[in-house]
């Protein structure tokens, strides 16, 4: 970072202002601290945009048909063989058919399973690591859908975790693999590596300035795609979008990881620039939007899911811009998950109707905002 000592501040050249300080060292110390503060704000903003990352591997057992044409007896065999490979001390085996409806929806809201796993509950199961960084879905679209998740943009790290588990499974099971095509999967787009790398991004500034279309078009041209908060065919609630590779064939696993990482970094850079422009050129309107959302969430008595997601997105933006302060790291990201419909019903310990959920959601949100989020003085 270059420092222009000829620029003016308070009507005086910076060189002249330096004489106000006791010595030159003090002056340059302040200059360095200011620059470091700006860099720190950029890092904080970048971290708030990349919410989480995931690597998913699709695999199939060579002796069985794909799940959608398996009968229940064969599906149970697949569940047994896969579950016996995993360490029961670290993983819990959960049969979907025996899982209550609220818990099924809760697992989707927490991104532990996909909505597709619920399509054939009598055939499907999930192996869940106790810290919830790893889930292994059995008999979803493929026999094995292994997914590993971490906070932030750490695709190399999360891929290393998935790769290790994938190699272990391959040492224990006979997987369907072709020498030319790679891993065989039910859907042709997963053929090859069977890998999908994704990053969950918070992109309110690009959305509100109508620039998302151009970004998505550019991503599509390089073999990437953008989906909603719960994956393919779902809405982008709270300005949350999943960026991922579209196909798994023709590139190595590391090439796919690098491609998605570069695209995520570029998208984060674009979002950051638009946020800075909004704060610089439209400060009053942006501040008003954020503080209105903050005040509503702090005092609302009834709050539905869509209104909550729209307003909490603005609050999250306010935190990254320094207009609001957060006493606890990742408070907002956790809240966004915990007050979805199933999360609220879990807190209530009953399958409540929409109105009662909305009242309880407002109560939970009020408590969180009051105790953890503060408006900047």
C-alpha positions, 0 to 999 in steps of 0.5 A, a space after each residue: 500500500 502506497 502512502 501519498 504524503 502530498 495529499 491534503 487533510 483538514 486543509 493542510 498537506 500531510 507533510 505539514 500535519 506531521 509536524 503536529 506529532 511529537 516525532 516522525 515515528 509517532 506520525 508514521 505509526 498512526 499512518 500504519 495503524 490506519 492502513 492496517 485498520 482498513 485492511 482489517 475491515 476488508 478481511 472482516 468483510 470478506 469473511 462475512 461474505 463467504 459463510 461456509 464451504 462444502 465438498 460432496 463426493 458421489 459414489 456407488 457400489 458396483 454390485 447394486 442398481 442405482 437407488 431409484 430402482 432398488 427394492 427395499 431389501 437391496 436398499 437395506 443391504 446397501 445401508 448395512 454394508 456402508 454403515 458397517 464401514 464407518 466408526 460408530 464411535 464418531 458417527 451416528 447411524 440415522 434411518 430416515 424412516 424412523 426420524 420424526 418429520 420435524 427432525 427431517 426438516 431440521 437436518 435439511 435446514 442445517 444442511 446435513 442432508 438434502 431434500 432428495 434424501 427424503 423422497 424415499 425414506 424407507 430406503 435412505 439413511 445418514 451417517 452423521 459425525 458428532 461435530 456435524 462437519 461430515 455427513 454421509 447420505 445413503 441411497 439418495 440419488 447415489 448409494 453414497 453422498 459424502 459431504 464435508 463442511 467447514 466455515 468460511 472459504 476453506 475448500 482445500 481443507 474441506 477437500 482434504 477431509 473428504 478425500 481421506 474419507 473417500 479413499 477409506 470407503 474405497 478401500 472397504 467397498 467395491 465402488 462402480 468405476 470406469 477406467 475412462 469415465 471415472 466414478 459412475 453416478 446416477 446423474 451424468 453431471 456427476 460422472 467422473 470425479 463425482 465431486 461437487 465443491 460449493 461455497 455459500 456466499 452472502 451477496 446483498 449488495 450485488 443483488 440490490 444493485 441488480 448486478 447478480 445477473 452479469 456475475 451469474 452469466 460470467 460464472 456459467 461460461 466457465 462451467 460453474 453454477 449458482 443455486 439457492 440456499 438449500 441447493 438445486 431448485 431452491 430459493 436464495 433466501 436472505 441473499 444467500 447463494 451456493 456457488 459450485 461446479 456444474 459438471 464433474 467430468 474432464 477435470 481433476 479434483 484439484 482443478 475443480 477445487 481451484 476453479 471454484 475457489 478462484 470464482 468465489 474469491 472473484 465474486 467476493 471481490 465484486 461484492 466487496 467493491 459494491 458494498 464499499 461504493 454503496 457506503 461511500 455514495 449512498 450512505 444514508 439510504 444504506 444506513 436507513 435500510 440496515 437500522 430499520 431492519 435492526 430495529 424491527 428484529 429487535 422489537 417485532 412480536 410476530 415474524 415470518 420466515 421470509 421477513 426474517 431472512 430479508 431483514 437479517 440479511 440487512 443486519 448481516 450487511 450492517 455488521 460487515 460495514 461496521 454500522 452494527 457491532 456483534 458481541 459474539 462471532 458468527 451469531 447471525 449465521 447461527 441465528 439464520 439456521 436456528 429460527 427456520 420453521 423446524 428449528 423453531 418447532 424443535 425449540 417449542 418441542 411440538 409441531 406448531 402452526 405458522 402463527 405460533 411459530 412466527 410468535 416464537 421466532 420473534 421472541 428468539 430473534 429479539 433475545 439474540 439481537 438485544 443481547 448480541 447486536 448493538 447499533 454503532 454509537 
